Amino acid sequence: NALEGEHVALALRYLRRGGAFCELGRRDPWGADRVGAERADAEYRTVDLDAMVTDRPTEFRGILERVLDRVARGVDRALPATVLPLRTSVAPAMSLLREARHLGKVVLEDERELR
């Protein structure tokens, strides 16, 4: 997750019993103590993907390959994406992200042909 504030508490409510909450965000990390106060049965982990890509690229590649394989086999689903045209939707896309009114990824697509 890369959530903050009340969105973390909401995500924890939907976490399966004994599940693990993996924090990818950096803006408002809760920490193990705060998560434990909200959900004593939950495990809390933080992952710094930027550091992993730089410091342990082989490990990162292996993880990414396993995730992509699981999606390809239908074991897991890819995140939903809201795709908006780049030319007209930068401001609306930023509003979606800022106000957390999106689910999954927000993608700005350039309609021009690649040359």
C-alpha positions as CSV (number, residue, x, y, z in Angstrom):
1,N,0.0,0.0,0.0
2,A,1.0,3.6,-0.5
3,L,-1.8,5.1,1.7
4,E,-2.0,7.7,4.3
5,G,-4.1,8.9,7.2
6,E,-7.6,7.3,7.5
7,H,-7.0,5.3,4.4
8,V,-4.6,3.1,6.3
9,A,-7.1,2.4,9.0
10,L,-9.7,1.5,6.3
11,A,-7.3,-0.8,4.5
12,L,-6.5,-2.5,7.8
13,R,-10.2,-3.2,8.4
14,Y,-10.2,-5.3,5.1
15,L,-7.0,-7.1,5.8
16,R,-7.6,-10.8,6.5
17,R,-7.1,-12.1,10.0
18,G,-3.4,-12.6,10.6
19,G,-2.5,-10.9,7.4
20,A,0.5,-8.7,6.5
21,F,0.2,-5.0,5.7
22,C,3.1,-4.0,3.4
23,E,3.7,-0.3,3.4
24,L,5.2,1.2,0.2
25,G,4.4,4.8,0.9
26,R,6.7,7.4,2.5
27,R,4.3,10.3,3.2
28,D,2.5,9.0,6.3
29,P,4.0,5.7,7.4
30,W,2.2,4.3,10.5
31,G,4.8,2.0,12.0
32,A,4.4,-1.3,13.6
33,D,3.2,0.0,17.0
34,R,0.4,2.1,15.5
35,V,-0.7,-0.8,13.2
36,G,-0.5,-3.2,16.2
37,A,-2.8,-0.8,18.2
38,E,-5.3,-0.9,15.3
39,R,-4.9,-4.6,14.4
40,A,-3.0,-6.7,16.9
41,D,-3.2,-9.7,14.6
42,A,-1.6,-7.9,11.6
43,E,2.0,-8.0,10.6
44,Y,3.5,-4.7,9.4
45,R,6.3,-4.5,6.9
46,T,7.8,-1.5,5.1
47,V,9.5,-1.8,1.6
48,D,11.6,0.8,0.0
49,L,11.3,-0.1,-3.7
50,D,13.7,2.7,-4.8
51,A,16.5,1.4,-2.6
52,M,15.8,-2.2,-3.6
53,V,16.0,-1.4,-7.3
54,T,19.4,0.4,-6.7
55,D,20.9,-1.8,-4.0
56,R,19.5,-5.3,-4.9
57,P,18.4,-5.2,-8.6
58,T,18.6,-9.0,-9.1
59,E,16.3,-9.6,-6.1
60,F,13.9,-6.9,-7.4
61,R,13.8,-8.4,-10.8
62,G,13.0,-11.8,-9.4
63,I,10.2,-10.4,-7.3
64,L,8.8,-8.6,-10.3
65,E,9.0,-11.7,-12.5
66,R,7.1,-13.7,-9.9
67,V,4.4,-11.1,-9.7
68,L,4.0,-10.9,-13.5
69,D,3.9,-14.7,-13.7
70,R,1.1,-14.8,-11.1
71,V,-0.9,-12.2,-13.0
72,A,-0.4,-14.0,-16.3
73,R,-1.6,-17.3,-14.7
74,G,-4.6,-15.6,-13.2
75,V,-3.6,-16.3,-9.6
76,D,-3.6,-12.5,-8.9
77,R,-5.2,-9.6,-10.8
78,A,-3.4,-6.5,-12.0
79,L,-4.5,-3.3,-10.4
80,P,-7.2,-1.4,-12.1
81,A,-6.1,1.6,-14.1
82,T,-7.8,4.9,-15.0
83,V,-6.4,5.9,-18.3
84,L,-6.7,9.5,-19.3
85,P,-5.5,11.5,-22.4
86,L,-2.3,13.3,-21.6
87,R,-3.1,16.4,-23.6
88,T,-6.3,17.2,-21.7
89,S,-6.2,15.4,-18.4
90,V,-3.0,16.3,-16.4
91,A,-4.9,18.6,-13.9
92,P,-7.9,16.1,-13.5
93,A,-5.4,13.2,-13.0
94,M,-3.5,15.2,-10.3
95,S,-6.8,15.9,-8.6
96,L,-7.7,12.2,-8.5
97,L,-4.4,11.4,-6.9
98,R,-4.4,14.3,-4.5
99,E,-7.9,13.6,-3.3
100,A,-7.4,9.8,-3.3
101,R,-10.5,9.4,-5.5
102,H,-8.9,6.6,-7.6
103,L,-8.5,2.9,-7.3
104,G,-5.3,1.4,-8.6
105,K,-3.2,3.4,-11.0
106,V,-3.8,6.6,-12.9
107,V,-2.2,6.6,-16.3
108,L,-1.7,9.5,-18.6
109,E,-1.6,8.3,-22.2
110,D,0.0,10.2,-25.1
111,E,-2.2,9.8,-28.1
112,R,0.5,10.7,-30.6
113,E,2.1,7.9,-32.6
114,L,5.6,6.9,-31.6
115,R,8.1,7.5,-34.4
